[in-house]
Structures are given as structure tokens and as C-alpha cells.
Amino acid sequence: ARMRAEREAAGPPPPPKMVDVSMFITDHKDVGGVKIPHHFTMQTGDKPTEEWELKKAKANPKLEDDQFKRKTSN
């Protein structure tokens, strides 16, 4: 209870610092006649925070109807 009273007496915490978040989409490659990006970088402020690399992609793959049927467990 004492800790709660001390926090309440101190007032609400300050709002979080605002930073810019950017996403860079690069390394476009032709996949079945469509240009698809293969490298994605997320940057917070001036520092990269995440990177993704697309290893394999297919444009307009053949899909079967049963791929979309609900699977039931018995």
C-alpha cells in the first residue's frame, strides 16, 4: 500500500518519447513477371531494429479448393 501511495503522490508517469519508425523495402526481383521486394528493414529513430529477407516466392501459384476447407478434429 505504501508503494502505491508513493506512486500516486508522484503523479502520472511522463508520456513516452516520440520517435520516427521507418520501413525500407528494397531488392526487388522478378518473380513470374511481377517485381517483388526481397529485403525489408525496420528502423526506429536512426537505428535499424529489424530485418527480413524473402528467400522464396511464387507468383500466382495453383491453389486447390480443398486447401481452403475447414479442418475438423474428431
C-alpha positions as CSV (number, residue, x, y, z in Angstrom):
1,A,0.0,0.0,0.0
2,R,2.9,2.4,0.8
3,M,4.4,1.9,-2.7
4,R,1.1,2.7,-4.3
5,A,0.7,5.8,-2.2
6,E,4.2,6.9,-3.2
7,R,3.4,6.4,-6.9
8,E,0.1,8.2,-6.7
9,A,1.8,11.1,-4.9
10,A,4.4,11.4,-7.7
11,G,1.7,11.8,-10.3
12,P,1.3,10.1,-13.6
13,P,4.4,9.0,-15.5
14,P,5.6,11.2,-18.3
15,P,4.4,10.3,-21.8
16,P,6.7,8.1,-23.8
17,K,9.2,9.8,-26.1
18,M,8.0,10.1,-29.7
19,V,10.3,8.5,-32.3
20,D,10.1,8.0,-36.1
21,V,9.7,4.5,-37.3
22,S,10.6,3.8,-41.0
23,M,10.3,0.7,-43.2
24,F,12.7,0.4,-46.2
25,I,11.6,-2.1,-48.9
26,T,14.4,-3.0,-51.3
27,D,15.9,-5.7,-53.5
28,H,13.0,-6.1,-56.0
29,K,13.3,-9.2,-58.1
30,D,11.2,-10.5,-60.9
31,V,9.0,-13.5,-59.8
32,G,6.8,-14.8,-62.6
33,G,6.6,-11.4,-64.3
34,V,5.9,-9.5,-61.0
35,K,8.5,-7.4,-59.2
36,I,8.5,-8.5,-55.5
37,P,10.7,-6.9,-52.8
38,H,13.0,-9.4,-51.1
39,H,14.6,-7.2,-48.3
40,F,12.7,-5.3,-45.6
41,T,14.4,-3.2,-42.9
42,M,12.6,-1.5,-40.0
43,Q,14.3,1.5,-38.4
44,T,13.4,3.2,-35.1
45,G,14.9,6.7,-34.9
46,D,18.3,6.3,-36.6
47,K,18.9,2.7,-35.7
48,P,17.8,-0.5,-37.6
49,T,15.7,-2.6,-35.3
50,E,14.5,-5.5,-37.6
51,E,15.5,-7.0,-40.9
52,W,13.6,-9.6,-43.0
53,E,14.8,-11.3,-46.2
54,L,12.4,-13.1,-48.5
55,K,14.1,-16.3,-49.7
56,K,11.5,-17.8,-52.0
57,A,8.3,-16.5,-53.7
58,K,5.8,-17.8,-56.3
59,A,3.6,-15.5,-58.3
60,N,0.0,-16.9,-58.9
61,P,0.6,-20.5,-57.6
62,K,-2.0,-23.1,-58.4
63,L,-4.4,-23.5,-55.5
64,E,-6.8,-26.4,-54.9
65,D,-10.3,-25.8,-53.4
66,D,-9.6,-28.3,-50.6
67,Q,-6.8,-26.1,-49.3
68,F,-9.5,-23.7,-48.0
69,K,-11.8,-26.3,-46.3
70,R,-12.1,-26.1,-42.6
71,K,-10.2,-29.0,-40.9
72,T,-12.2,-30.7,-38.1
73,S,-10.8,-32.6,-35.3
74,N,-12.5,-35.8,-34.2
